[in-house]
């Protein structure tokens, strides 16, 4: 089995299929009150950045341990330009 990353963009929804030799899953991103400003093709980007920004603000050891368990780290950065 090969590694796979497939993004499907439709009106008001993005789906992200993820697959490796050992794990497989699908993320769904839909329009909400928090990402309504995003264009259809960037809902997933807006939602992921917003989610991880909020997740980092939880500031509890369980959240941080979960991120470290999976080797994930996230930092916000200044906008280089208005991409949305």
Beta strands, then each sheet from edge to edge (+ up, - down):
strand 1: 4-10
strand 2: 13-19
strand 3: 24-30
sheet 1: 1+ 2- 3+
end
